[in-house]
Amino acid sequence: MGTSTRWLGPGGRLGTAAEWSAISSRLSRWDSEGPQAERLLDKILDDYLDVLHRTMREDQSAFGLVDAATEAGYRLADAMAAMAHDDPKASADDFLARFTDEVGGSGSTITDAAIRRAATDTAERLLERQNAEASGGEAAGGRLAGDLLCLLYQWFFADIVTEFLRSVIAEKVKLVVPVLHVLDPGDHVADWAANKVVSLVPNLCEEAAELAEEAESAEAVIADPGGSLPDIARSLVPGTVGKVLGLVVEDVREHQEGAQEASV
């Protein structure tokens, strides 16, 4: 499954393997101009995520996702510890390259490539957020604020799932013009992931607040991201990977039930 050869993506004739192909077939027939097009697209993407989760529960070694995402999560925690004391805005290009290299890794599989793209996407989002805050008159210098580290953690794991599904879609669907538009960077797939996948990732700031109740104020912990947040991030990596990949079934169901109740 190296990047030097064409990857046909997951698929087959039986069980969840067949479902990958069936969903891709539905996407290839999707009409961007049809009635309720956006809702139908969201349903297709929801089904992609669902079949990914069921595939992973059947075989935790599938696509090498668990190991690769876990290793990337640990690299992210290490990078967060350094970033808490750096100012990435000092050189946006250098930060982007360094973050992608340090967090994205250097493997040669489709999964490895998806993780590198996720690292790039996350770094770009961080820089955009900092630029927006700076233009709005908010302080941006010095150490990276704790709330941004918390967002960074959520974005990265959601981006891993998003970029892997992009790889599946790109290889399994014979692209037509409307679908090409959907798959562009910053498109509806990313919007869908922001609503659907990000909420599966633990919020480091909330975790820090809970841990701090027994020792000190939550504000003190979040105000010192170079101390506790990277350590909390590292400790949560295995559980976070389990949640975004659907291995923690009970938590995923609770999340889905909570989302349904919120929508009522």
N, C-alpha and C positions, 0 to 999 in steps of 0.2 A: 504494500500500500504506500510505496514511496512516491514522492512528488515528481519523479522523472517519468512515470507512466500514468496514463489516464486512469482515474479512479471512477468506477461505475457506481459507487455509493452503495449503501445497504439495500438489500432487496432479495427477493426469492419468491417461491410459489406457495410456501406454507407459513402459518402462524404470523408472528409480528414481522418476519422478513417480507412477507407478501404485502403487508400493510404499508410499508415504505413506498413500494411501487404504486399501490393504489392511491395513496395520498398525492404522490407526484403526478399521477395521471389526472387527478382532479384539478390540481393547480394548473396543468397545461391547458385545461379547458376553461379556466376561470376567465370571465369577461369583465374587464375593468370598467366597461360602460354599462353593464347590466344593473338591474335593480338590486339594491342593498349589496353592491359590490364589495364595499369595505367590510361589512359584517361577514360576508361569505369568506373573504380572505382571512379575516381573523379566525374564523372557525377552522380553516385549513391549517393555519399556523398552530392553533391550539392542538389540533390532531397530530401534527408533527411532533410537538413537545410531548404529547401523551404517549405516542409510540416510541419515542426515544426513551422515556422513563420506563416503559414496560420492557423494552429491549435490554436496558441496563439491569433491570431486576432479574431477567432471565439469565443474563450472562454479564457479570460485573467486569469481565475483561474485554467486553466489546469495544472495538475501535481504539483501545488503549486509553479511553477517556478518563477513567478514574485515576490511574497512575499519573497521567500527564497533567491533569487538572490539579491533583494534590501537590505534585512537585512544583507546579507554577504558583500555587497558593503560598507555599513556603518561600519561594523566591520573592513573591510580592511582599510578604511580611518583612523579609530582610531589607527590601528596597524602601518600605515605609519607614523603617527605623532610621535610615539615612536621610530620607526626604524630610523627615520631621525637623531636621536641623539645616536643611539646604533651602535655597530659594530657586525653584525650577524656572521662574520667570527670567532669571539672569541671562539665560540663553535657551530659548524655547527649542531651537533645532537640536542642540546638544542634549537637552533633557529628553526630548522625544526619542532620539537615537539610543541614548543610554537606557531609558526605561524599557524600550522594546527589546534591547539586547539582554538586559539583566533579568527581566521578568518573562519575556517571551521564549527564552531558551533557543536551542539550535538543532532540534530533531528534524528528521526528514520525512515524517509521515504527514498525511492529510490532517490528522489531529494536531500535530505539532504546528503546522502552518496556520491552523485556525487559532491556536493559542497565541501565536505571534501577532496575528491580525488583531486579536482581542486586546493584547498589550498596547498596540499602536492606537486602537480606537479609544481605549481608556485614557491613555496619556493625552491624546488630542482633546478629549472631553474635559480633562482637568485643566488644560491650558485655556480652553474656551471659557470655562467657568471663572478662572482667575482673571481673564481679560474682562469679562462681563462685570465682575465685582470691582475691578480697578476703574472701569469707565463709570461705574455707579458711585464712585467716591469712597468705596470701602477699602480698608487697608489691605495691601497685598504683599508687603515685603516681609523679610525675616523667615521664620519657620513656617512650614505648611500647617495651616490651622487644623485642629482635630476634626472638625466637622467635614472638612474636605477629605481627610484620610478615611473617614467612615464611608463617604460617598465613593471614593476610589475603590474600596474593597467591594462594595456592592456592584459597582459598574463592571469591574473586571470579571467576576464570576458570571454575571449575566451575559457579558460579551463573549465569554468562552462558548456558552450554549448557543448564542445567536450566530457566531461565526461558524460553528460546526454545522448548524442547520443550513446556513447559507451554502456551505460546501455540498451538502446533500442535494439541496435544491438545484444548484448550478449544474451538477453532474447528472441528476436523474430526470430533469425536465428538459425537453426539447424547447428551448426558449423561443417565445414569440414576443413581438414588440411590447404589448402591455406588461408582460412579466419582466422583461428587461428593465422597464421603468421601476417596477416594484423592488427589484434587487439592487438598485443603485445605492451607494453609501448614503446614510442619513435618511433612508426611505421609510416606508411603512413597516418593514420588518423590524427596524430598530425601534420605532414607536411602539409596536406590539410588544417587543421584548421589555421595554421600559416599564410597561404596565403589568406584564405577565410574569417575567422571570426575576426582575430585580427584587420584587417583594418576597421571593423565596430565600434571599440571602440575608443572614442575620445582620442587624444594625450594630456595628461596633460601639457606637456612642451609647446605645441603650444597654448593651452588655456591660460596658464600663460603668454606667450609672448604677446598675444592679450590684455589681461587685464592690462598688465604692461605698455603698450604704453601710457596710459593716466597719469601714475603716476611716473614710473621709468623704467629703462632698463630691458629688458627680462632677461639678464644675471644675474642681481641682484636677480630676483625672483627665477630663477632656482637654483642659488647658495645657496639659503636659503630654501631648501625643507622642513625643519621643520616648517617653517612659513606658506607659502601660498599653496604649493602643496596639502597637506592633506585636507585643507579647500576647494580647488577647486575640489578635488576628491569627497568629500562628496556632494558638490552641484551638481555634474554631475551624481551621482548614478542613480536617476530615469530615466533620459534621456538615459544613457548608457544601462540600462536594457531594455528599450524600443527598442533601436537600435539592440542589439544582439539577442533579441527575436522576432524581426520583427514587433513590435507594431508601430514603427515610419516608416510608409510605404513610405512617400515621401523621407526621408533620405536614406532608403534602396535602393529605385529605383535610386536615384542620385548616390549612391555608385556603383551600378551595371553598370549604364551608363558610369560612369567615368572609371571603370575597362575595359569596352569594348573599349572605346576610346583609352585608354593607350595601349591596345593590338594590335591596328590597325597599 
